[in-house]
Amino acid sequence: MTRSLTRFRSVIAGVGGYLPDRVLTNAELAQQVDTSDEWIVERSGIRQRHIAAVGELTSDLAFHAASRAMAQAGLGPDDIDLIVLGTATPDQTFPATAAKVQARLGITRGAAFDIQAVCSGFVYALAVADNFIKAGQSKGALVIGAETFSRILDWTDRTTCVLFGDGAGAMVLRAEPEAEGDAGATQRGVLSTHLHADGRHQDLLYVDGGPSSTQTVGHVRMVGKEVFRHAVVNLAAVVREALDANGLTADDIDWIVPHQANQRILEGTARKLGVDPAKVIMTVDHHGNTSAASVPLAFAEAVADGRIRPGQLVLLEAMGGGFTWGSALVRV
């Protein structure tokens, strides 16, 4: 007699976000660099961003977001056996920022590691954690996106320094057995994830430093017009990929939670998909682009204010330097 193996799925148990206290407005930036509130808003939709305090590290932001997600989930240190943290701005070259967060949370078992996919970092981290759970290797996973992007900005370059901010967002995934016949888009949890990369375009969005090349941290450099063009095409395609994989259309989606890069990119992607802009969660105006933190921060905000509710179908998508891009379809 053959024994059936239990199949698991990842269910969202809690979410949390954290932003540094310091708010930097466009008006303040206009006193430091040749720009204006009107110029920034017209090109990006951003009105303000949060900046980490002196001595405040990526691990600090990640810890606060993770603590809030665990509290919402009603879980403690013994319930978590995996931490996957997406970041392009780690505290140090090593150890992994995830390991520092693990220690501070009092978690003493399982694995903890970072993923570097820049602005796609959280979606990549979510996909990795989901597959750990599906493989039966994790029962409780903490997925984090955290950045102190202000530390790698050239504050004399108005094309980049006005766009980015600091923050962290986290999501707790809990393994639940998949019941007989409990499959498809009607089930709760992570339904599918879709990841891509194309290194041929790495020179369009990058940091001009690193341990192996310059032995310095470096600064963000970007060819904005080209990034915009690729972003709209790639994001629309990866959203359709997620819908097709689950036999759904854009009309079936309750919310899209995109990477908060630029309001024009968000609106352009929605138009290309034929999605009602009212279904798109936008926080870019008051968060700026927080890279790997932007998707979980936006998700946590929409849960907190009651827009995202249990049972709803939510599509996450992001694109970052590399290029990397990806999507995830979840039922809350």
N, C-alpha and C positions, 0 to 999 in steps of 0.2 A: 504494500500500500504506500503510495507516495504522499508525502506531507506537504501541504501548501505553505508557502512562505508569505509572511505578512508584508504587505506593501504599505509604505508610509508616504504621507504628504505633509507639506509645510504649511501650517496655519499661523496667521499673524496674531500674536497674543498681546502685543503692546507696542506703542511707538512713543518717541520722545524727541524733543528738539532743544537746542541750547544756542543762544546768541550772546556774544560778549556785550558788556554794558555800554561801551563806547559807540556812539552813533556818529558817523561822518556824513554830513549832508553835501549836496552838490554845491551849495553856496560856500561852504568851507573849502571845498576843493578848488573852487574858482579863485580863491585867494592864494593858492599854492601853484597852480598851473594855468596855462592859457586855455580856459574853457568857461562855460557858463551853465547854469541850471537848464536853460532852454536847449542848449546844444546837446547836453547829455540825455535829457528826456526824449528829445526828438529822435536820437540815434539808438537809444537802448531801452527807454522806458524807466530807467533807474532814477530814483530820487534820493536814496540814501543807502548806506551799507553799514555793517557793524565791523569794528576793528578790535582785535585782541589787545589787551593791555600788555604793557611791558612785563615780561616774565610769564605771561599766560601762554601755555603751550597747546599744541594740537591735542595732546593726550588729556589736558584739562577739559577742553571743550567736549571731547569724546566721552569722557567719564560722566559729565553732567547729563548729556543726552542719553547715554546708556542707562544711567541710574533712573531717569524718568521713565524710560521704556520698560525697564524691569519692574518698577513700581506699578505702572499701569497694568502690566501683565500679572502682577501678584506673584512674581517669582523671585527667588533669592539666589545667592552664589552657587548653591548646590544643584540648582536646576539648569545651569548653563554649562555646556561642555564644548562649546566652539565659539570663537570670536573671529570674525572676518571684518577687517577695517579697511575701507577704501580711502586713500589719501595720496596726494602728491607733495604734501608738506609735512613729512614726519618730524618728530622731535629731533631725532638723530639718524645718521646713516644706519646704524643698528644700535640697540635691539629694535625689533618691530614695535611701533607705537601700540599695536594691539596687545602685546605682552605687558606693556606698562599699564594699560587700562585693566587688563586681567588682574594684575596684582592689586591695583587700587580698589577694585570691586570685591576683592577677597575670594576670587575664583581660583581654585587650586587644581583643577583637573581639565583634561581635554586640550585642545589646540588653540593657539592664538597667533594670527599672522596678518600682515598687511597685503593689500592688492593695489597696484599702481596702474590705473587706467584713466587717470586725470578726471575729467568731469563725468566720465562713464563709470567711475570707481564704485559707486554704490550699486548700480545695476549689475556690474560684474560680481561684486561681493555677494549680492543676493542670489545670483545664479549658482555660485560656488556653494554657499550655505544650503540652498535648496537641494542640490545634488548630494551633499553629505547626508542630509536627512532622508532623501529617497533611497540612498544606499544603506540606510540603517546604521550609519556611523555617528550620528548625532541625534540627541533627543531634544535639546534646547540650544538654539543658536542665536547669538547676538550679532546683528549685521549693522555696521556703523559707517557713515560717511563723515569725515571731519577734516577741516582745512583751516590753516592760518595763511591764506594766500597773500595777505598784506605783506608778508615777509619776503616774497619773491617778486614784488612789483617794483618797476622803475617809476618813482613818483614824479619824474620829469616828462614821462611819456603819456600824453593825454589820451592816446588811443587805447591804452590798456589800463592805466591806474584808476580810471573812473568806473570801470566795469566790475571789479571784483570786491568781495568782502569775505569775512571770516564767519565760521559757524560749524555746527555739528548736528547731525540727525541720526537716530537709531531705530531699529526695528527688532523685536524679539520674535523668532520663529519657533513654534512648538511642533514636534512630531506627533501626528495623529494617525492611527491605523486607517487605511482606506477600506471602507466597508464594501461588501459585495454589491456590485452594481453602482457604487458611488464614484462615478467617473465623469469626465467631460466638464463643460463650462459651468455646470450647476453646482459643483462641489466648492467648498470653501478652501481658501489657501492659494498658494502659488500654482497657477495652471500651466504656465510655460515661460521659459526665458529664451532669449535670442541674442547672441553676442557676435560682434564683427570687429575687424580691424583692417586697416590698409596703411602700412608703413610708408608707402610711396609719397604720402602727403605730409610727412613729419615736419617739413620745413615751413609749413603754413601756420603752425601753432606749436611753440616749443619754449623751453627755458635754455638760455645760452650759458649753461654751466652744469657742473656735476663732478662727483668725486674722481671719475676716471678721465674726464676730459680737461677740466680747468682747475680742479681741486677747490672750486668755489661754488656757492649756491646758485648764482646767476639770477637773471630776471626773465619774466615772461615776454615773449615776442610773438607778434601775430600779424598775419595778412588778413585783415578783417573781412574784406569783400569776398575773398575766396572761401574763407571759413563759413561765411553766411550761405554761400551758394551750395557748398557741400552739405551743410547742416540740414537745410530744408529738404534736399533730395534724400539723404540717408535716413533722416528721422521718419519721413513719411513712409519710406520703404520698409523700415523695421517695424513700424506700427502695423502696416498691412500684413507683414509676415506673421506677427503675433495673432492678428485677427483670423487670418487664413488657417493657421495651425489649429485653431479652436472652433472653426466653422462659424465664425461670427462676422458681423459687419460693424461699421462705426456707430450705427444707431443703437447697437446693443450695449455700448459702453456708457457707464454712468459718469465717469470722470477720467480725464487724462491728466497725469501728474508728470510734466516734462522737466527736464533740466532747465533751470532758470538762467539761461545765458543772456537772452536779449528778447525784449518784447516783440520785436519785428520778426525774429526767428519763430517764436511761438505762434504768432498770428499767421505767418506764412505757411507753417506746417499744417495748422488747422485748416486753412483754405485749400491746401493741396489734398487734404484728406476728406474735405467736405464736412468737417466737424463743426458743430455750433461752438463758437468761441466761449460761450457761457459754461461749457463743459470742461474747459481747460483751467486748471488751478494755476493761478499766477501770483507769485510772491516777489518777482524780480524787482518790483518798484521799491520795496522796503528792505529787501535782503541783498540786492545785487547778485552777482554770480558767485556763489560759494562753492563752485566746483563739485567735488564728490558729495558735499553736504547738501546740495540744493534740492535733490529729489526727496530725501527723507525729511528735510526741514519743511518742505511744502506739504508733504503727506501728513506730517504730525500737526501742522497748523490747521489743515482742512479737517482732520479728525477732531481736534480740540474745539473748533467753531461749529461742528455739527454738519458740515457739508458731506464728508465721507462717513457713511453709516454702515453697520453690519448688513451683509448680504449684497452690497453693491459691487459692481464689476469696475475695476480700476486698472488703467493701463499706464505703466511707468516707462519713460523713454529718456535717453540721454546720448550726447555725443561729446567727445573731448579730444584733446591732442593725441596724436598717434598716426592717423586718426583711429579712435576707437568709438564704437557706438553699440547701442543695444536697447532691448525692451523687455518688459516683464508684464504678464497679465495676471492679476490677482483678484480673487473674490474675498472681500473683507469678512 
